[in-house]
């Protein structure tokens, strides 16, 4: 058993990875990170709903042994760091974890308070909330660092419509697809150099000397790496998902008409991977029309590609033409949030970051610090991420209970303030506005 300083591994079954598959016992140990801000509210509700579903599905023969892990404010308190090395190693040891949202600094200030997300130019007491135990030096995104340190190369975001949720789009009820976003490359890789810095100027000089083209000398510089291996990993995961779930298509999304040797290569390498490793299961769109007269063979997966800006239109006008997307990092980020807006917003948007043998499930929204401790916000994103986790464990019976309970609670109009506001705006009068924990209880009661 691995030895940790602050992490206390509870009794239960360690998840293993053998012969390309997870081996899960009846009492798996799952890491749980509370998160900052409203993580204080939504994470306990998620655990309560999951525990209730597992109990009802398996009558006590299965249970999850939750292992608290620490990052963000809790990491600062336990280790003096918002991103402790021990937490990374514990996730690697446990293989599966789920987390609430974490504070991400966005301005140029030197320090940030992890209680209220206020940013300032000095350590010590927070100028906004007055606390003296939450201010730390500015840092890079905790979420991105987990992905990079654990090599969680796939961000997986299912997007589907729940009947009864008001949507601005007339075709929202046709939305049901999964987005596979490459997680470790593109401009998110962190090769970002400040205007006037030595590195920025060196890159500007190198391009002028080697390529003859000029970049304005007062530019900040970002590097956009997209590799063959990174592309093949994400496209392989998307194709495996489509094959396992018997879905009809995988769409490679890119801006290759402009960025030919990064995003254009993403599409090219994706097609090559599909042909090499999934040739018996797939048909390219070119072959469909050149050789098959537009008639798709039964049981095959259509592999196609689309320019990124056109996809933003098509998920609004004909979303039922898509079932799985595979994208580079930046476009995947944009498309994920745009897609979830079609079906009611981030409150119902689940997500996970995965490698071949590790998975970190997460709330896909921010920390909303002004609501911390108010038992107010919608816990749906984290609860639906837990549904993904249960399916990943092959505990589909428990996952279905939660999904069904949430569907019925929404149909009944027993929802948190964000959905209640939308429903009333649409003219619905029988809405019961619930707290965060109240919504969790409504789900449990309807399983």
C-alpha positions in Angstrom: 0.0 0.0 0.0 1.3 3.4 -1.0 2.2 5.8 1.9 0.9 9.3 2.0 1.2 12.2 4.3 -2.3 13.8 4.4 -4.3 11.3 2.4 -5.8 8.5 4.4 -6.7 5.6 2.1 -9.9 4.0 3.5 -10.7 0.3 3.6 -12.0 -1.0 0.3 -10.9 -2.3 -3.1 -8.1 -0.6 -5.0 -9.1 -0.4 -8.7 -6.6 -2.1 -11.0 -5.9 -2.0 -14.7 -5.1 -5.3 -16.4 -5.0 -6.3 -20.0 -6.4 -3.0 -21.1 -9.4 -3.1 -18.8 -10.3 -1.7 -15.3 -10.8 -4.3 -12.6 -13.3 -3.0 -10.1 -14.3 -4.7 -6.9 -17.6 -4.4 -5.0 -16.2 -1.7 -2.7 -14.0 0.5 -4.9 -12.0 3.3 -3.4 -12.7 6.5 -5.3 -10.9 9.8 -4.7 -13.1 12.9 -4.1 -11.9 16.5 -4.2 -14.3 19.0 -2.7 -13.2 21.9 -4.9 -13.4 25.6 -4.0 -16.4 28.0 -3.7 -19.6 26.1 -4.3 -17.7 22.8 -4.2 -18.5 23.1 -0.5 -22.2 22.7 -1.4 -22.4 20.5 -4.5 -19.8 17.8 -3.6 -21.6 16.4 -0.5 -24.9 16.4 -2.4 -23.3 14.4 -5.3 -21.9 11.9 -2.8 -25.3 11.5 -1.1 -27.1 10.9 -4.4 -24.5 8.4 -5.6 -24.5 6.5 -2.3 -28.3 6.3 -2.4 -28.4 5.1 -6.0 -25.7 2.4 -5.3 -27.6 1.2 -2.2 -30.9 1.0 -4.1 -29.4 -0.7 -7.2 -27.4 -3.3 -5.4 -29.1 -3.7 -2.0 -25.9 -3.2 0.0 -23.8 -5.7 -2.0 -21.8 -2.8 -3.5 -20.7 0.5 -2.1 -18.2 3.3 -2.8 -15.4 3.9 -0.3 -14.7 7.7 -0.7 -11.2 8.9 -0.2 -10.8 12.7 0.4 -8.1 14.3 -1.6 -7.0 17.9 -1.4 -6.3 20.7 -3.9 -7.2 24.4 -4.2 -8.1 25.9 -0.8 -8.0 22.5 0.9 -4.6 21.8 -0.6 -3.3 25.1 0.7 -4.5 24.3 4.2 -3.1 20.7 4.2 0.1 21.2 2.3 0.7 24.9 1.8 0.2 24.5 -1.9 -2.9 24.7 -4.1 -1.6 21.8 -6.3 0.1 19.2 -4.0 2.2 16.5 -5.6 0.7 14.0 -3.1 -2.8 14.6 -4.6 -1.5 13.8 -8.1 0.1 10.7 -6.9 -3.0 9.6 -4.9 -5.2 10.0 -8.0 -2.6 7.9 -10.0 -2.8 5.3 -7.2 -6.6 5.2 -7.0 -7.1 5.5 -10.8 -10.5 7.2 -10.5 -11.5 10.4 -8.8 -14.2 13.0 -9.0 -13.8 16.7 -8.2 -15.7 19.9 -7.7 -14.7 23.2 -9.4 -11.4 25.0 -8.5 -10.5 28.7 -8.5 -8.6 29.8 -11.7 -6.9 33.3 -11.6 -7.6 35.3 -14.8 -6.1 38.7 -14.3 -2.6 40.0 -13.9 -2.6 40.4 -10.1 0.2 38.6 -8.2 -2.1 36.9 -5.6 -5.5 35.3 -5.4 -7.8 34.4 -2.5 -9.1 30.8 -2.7 -12.1 31.6 -0.4 -13.7 34.3 -2.6 -11.5 34.3 -5.8 -10.5 38.0 -5.3 -7.2 38.9 -6.9 -4.8 41.5 -5.4 -1.1 42.5 -5.5 0.0 41.4 -2.0 -0.1 38.3 0.2 -1.7 38.1 3.7 -5.3 39.2 4.4 -7.7 39.2 1.5 -8.9 42.7 0.7 -12.4 41.5 -0.1 -13.4 38.8 2.3 -10.9 39.6 5.1 -9.7 36.1 5.6 -6.0 35.4 6.2 -5.7 31.7 5.4 -6.7 31.6 1.7 -4.4 34.0 -0.2 -1.7 32.5 -2.3 0.5 33.5 -5.2 -1.0 33.5 -8.7 -0.9 30.1 -10.3 -1.8 28.3 -13.5 -5.1 26.5 -13.8 -5.4 23.6 -11.4 -7.7 21.8 -13.9 -5.1 22.1 -16.7 -2.3 20.9 -14.4 -4.2 17.8 -13.4 -4.7 17.0 -17.1 -1.1 17.5 -17.9 0.5 15.9 -14.8 -1.7 12.8 -15.1 -1.5 12.8 -18.9 -5.3 12.8 -19.1 -5.4 13.4 -22.8 -9.1 13.1 -23.4 -11.7 15.6 -22.1 -15.1 13.8 -22.5 -18.3 15.9 -22.5 -21.7 14.2 -23.1 -24.3 16.7 -24.2 -28.0 15.8 -24.1 -31.4 17.4 -23.7 -33.5 16.8 -20.6 -37.2 17.2 -21.3 -38.7 20.1 -19.5 -35.6 22.3 -19.5 -36.2 25.5 -21.4 -33.8 26.0 -24.3 -33.3 28.9 -26.7 -33.0 26.4 -29.6 -36.0 24.8 -31.4 -34.0 21.7 -32.1 -32.7 21.2 -28.6 -34.6 17.9 -28.2 -32.4 16.4 -30.9 -29.1 17.1 -29.1 -27.5 13.9 -27.9 -23.8 13.7 -28.7 -20.4 13.3 -27.0 -17.5 15.6 -27.4 -13.9 14.2 -27.2 -11.5 17.2 -26.8 -7.8 16.6 -26.9 -6.5 17.8 -23.5 -2.8 18.2 -23.5 -1.8 20.1 -26.6 -2.8 23.1 -28.7 -2.5 26.6 -27.2 -3.5 25.1 -23.8 -0.1 23.4 -23.5 1.1 26.6 -21.7 3.7 27.8 -24.1 2.5 31.4 -23.7 5.1 34.2 -23.5 4.5 37.7 -22.4 4.9 40.7 -24.7 8.4 42.1 -24.3 9.8 38.9 -22.7 13.0 37.4 -23.8 11.3 34.3 -25.1 8.7 36.2 -27.1 11.4 38.3 -28.7 13.5 35.3 -29.5 10.6 33.6 -31.3 9.8 36.7 -33.2 13.5 37.0 -34.2 13.7 33.3 -35.2 10.7 33.5 -37.5 12.0 36.6 -39.2 15.5 35.0 -39.6 14.4 31.6 -40.8 11.1 32.3 -42.5 11.3 35.9 -43.6 8.0 36.9 -42.1 7.5 39.6 -39.6 5.5 39.6 -36.3 4.8 42.9 -34.6 7.6 43.4 -32.0 5.0 44.3 -29.3 3.3 40.9 -29.6 2.7 38.3 -26.9 3.5 34.9 -28.4 1.7 31.5 -27.9 2.9 28.2 -29.4 0.3 25.7 -30.8 1.7 22.2 -30.8 -0.5 19.4 -32.3 1.2 16.0 -32.6 0.5 12.8 -34.4 0.5 10.8 -31.2 -1.8 13.3 -29.4 -4.2 13.2 -32.3 -4.2 9.5 -32.6 -4.9 9.1 -28.9 -8.0 11.3 -28.9 -9.4 9.9 -32.2 -8.9 6.3 -31.0 -10.8 7.0 -27.8 -13.6 8.6 -29.8 -13.8 5.7 -32.2 -13.7 3.2 -29.4 -16.6 5.0 -27.7 -18.6 5.1 -30.9 -18.0 1.4 -31.5 -18.8 0.4 -27.9 -22.0 2.5 -27.8 -23.0 1.5 -31.4 -23.1 5.1 -32.5 -23.3 6.0 -36.3 -20.5 8.6 -36.8 -17.4 10.3 -35.6 -16.7 13.8 -36.8 -13.2 15.3 -36.8 -13.5 19.1 -36.2 -10.7 21.4 -37.3 -9.7 24.7 -38.8 -7.4 23.1 -41.4 -8.4 25.5 -44.1 -6.3 28.1 -42.3 -3.9 26.1 -40.0 -2.9 23.4 -42.4 0.0 21.8 -40.5 -1.7 21.8 -37.0 -5.4 21.5 -37.3 -5.3 20.3 -40.9 -2.9 17.6 -39.9 -5.3 16.7 -37.0 -7.9 15.7 -39.6 -5.4 13.9 -41.8 -4.0 11.9 -39.0 -7.4 11.1 -37.6 -8.5 9.6 -40.9 -5.3 7.6 -41.1 -5.8 6.2 -37.6 -9.4 5.2 -38.4 -8.2 3.4 -41.5 -5.3 1.6 -39.8 -6.9 0.5 -36.5 -10.7 0.6 -37.3 -10.8 -0.3 -40.9 -13.3 -3.1 -40.4 -15.7 -0.9 -38.5 -15.5 2.5 -40.3 -16.2 4.1 -43.7 -14.8 7.5 -44.6 -17.1 10.1 -46.0 -15.0 10.2 -49.2 -15.4 6.4 -49.7 -19.1 6.7 -48.9 -19.7 8.9 -51.9 -17.0 7.8 -54.2 -17.4 4.0 -53.9 -20.7 3.3 -52.1 -23.1 5.7 -53.8 -24.0 7.4 -50.5 -25.4 4.2 -49.0 -23.9 3.6 -45.5 -23.3 -0.1 -44.8 -25.2 -1.5 -41.7 -23.2 -1.5 -38.5 -20.4 0.7 -39.8 -19.2 4.1 -38.3 -19.0 7.0 -40.7 -15.8 9.0 -40.2 -16.2 12.6 -41.5 -14.6 16.0 -40.9 -16.0 19.5 -40.6 -14.6 23.0 -40.4 -14.9 24.3 -36.8 -17.0 27.4 -37.6 -19.5 25.5 -39.6 -20.0 23.0 -36.8 -21.1 25.8 -34.5 -23.9 26.5 -36.9 -24.8 22.8 -37.5 -25.2 21.8 -33.9 -27.9 24.5 -33.8 -29.7 23.7 -37.1 -29.2 19.9 -37.4 -27.7 18.4 -34.3 -29.1 15.0 -34.9 -26.6 14.5 -37.7 -23.8 14.1 -35.1 -23.1 11.6 -32.4 -19.4 11.8 -31.6 -17.0 14.7 -32.1 -13.2 14.6 -31.9 -11.4 18.0 -31.7 -8.2 19.7 -30.8 -8.1 21.4 -27.4 -9.2 25.0 -28.0 -12.0 24.3 -30.5 -13.1 21.5 -28.1 -13.4 24.0 -25.3 -15.5 26.4 -27.3 -17.8 23.7 -28.8 -18.4 22.1 -25.4 -19.7 25.2 -23.8 -21.7 26.3 -26.9 -23.3 22.8 -27.1 -24.3 22.7 -23.4 -26.0 26.1 -23.8 -28.3 24.5 -26.4 -29.8 22.3 -23.7 -30.0 24.5 -20.7 -26.5 25.6 -19.6 -23.5 24.4 -17.6 -25.7 23.3 -14.6 -26.5 20.1 -16.5 -23.1 19.6 -18.2 -21.1 16.6 -17.1 -17.4 16.0 -17.9 -14.4 13.8 -17.4 -10.7 13.8 -18.1 -9.3 10.4 -19.1 -6.2 8.5 -20.1 -6.2 4.8 -20.9 -6.2 3.8 -17.2 -7.0 7.0 -15.2 -10.2 9.1 -15.0 -10.9 12.3 -13.2 -14.6 13.3 -13.4 -15.5 16.9 -12.7 -18.1 19.7 -12.5 -17.7 21.7 -15.7 -18.6 25.1 -14.3 -16.8 27.6 -12.1 -16.7 28.1 -8.3 -19.4 30.9 -8.1 -17.9 32.1 -4.8 -20.7 34.5 -4.0 -23.0 31.5 -3.5 -20.6 29.5 -1.3 -22.3 27.9 1.7 -25.7 29.1 0.6 -27.0 25.6 -0.4 -28.4 27.3 -3.5 -26.7 26.2 -6.7 -27.5 23.4 -9.1 -25.5 20.3 -8.4 -26.5 18.7 -11.7 -23.2 19.0 -13.5 -21.3 17.1 -10.7 -24.1 14.6 -10.3 -24.2 13.8 -14.0 -20.4 13.5 -14.0 -20.9 10.9 -11.3 -23.3 9.1 -13.6 -20.4 9.0 -16.1 -18.2 7.6 -13.4 -20.7 4.9 -12.5 -20.9 3.9 -16.1 -17.1 3.8 -16.3 -17.2 1.4 -13.3 -19.7 -0.7 -15.3 -22.3 0.1 -12.6 -24.9 1.1 -15.1 -27.9 0.2 -12.9 -27.0 2.8 -10.4 -26.2 5.3 -13.1 -29.6 4.8 -14.7 -31.4 5.4 -11.4 -29.8 8.8 -11.0 -30.5 9.8 -14.6 -34.1 8.7 -14.2 -34.5 10.5 -10.9 -33.1 13.7 -12.4 -35.3 13.5 -15.5 -38.4 13.1 -13.3 -37.5 15.9 -10.9 -37.1 18.3 -13.9 -40.4 17.1 -15.4 -42.1 17.7 -12.1 -40.6 21.2 -11.9 -38.7 20.5 -8.7 -35.5 22.2 -9.5 -32.9 24.7 -8.3 -33.2 28.5 -8.8 -31.4 28.6 -12.2 -33.8 26.1 -13.9 -36.8 27.5 -12.0 -36.1 31.0 -13.3 -36.0 29.7 -16.9 -39.1 27.6 -16.5 -41.1 30.6 -15.1 -39.9 32.8 -17.9 -41.3 30.2 -20.3 -44.7 30.5 -18.5 -44.6 27.5 -16.3 -46.4 28.1 -13.0 -46.1 24.8 -11.2 -42.4 25.2 -10.4 -41.0 24.4 -6.9 -37.7 26.1 -6.3 -35.4 23.8 -4.3 -32.0 24.3 -2.6 -28.9 22.5 -3.8 -29.4 19.7 -1.2 -33.2 19.7 -1.8 -32.6 19.0 -5.5 -30.4 16.0 -4.5 -33.2 14.8 -2.3 -35.7 15.2 -5.1 -33.6 13.0 -7.3 -33.3 10.3 -4.6 -37.0 10.3 -4.1 -37.7 9.7 -7.7 -35.3 6.9 -8.4 
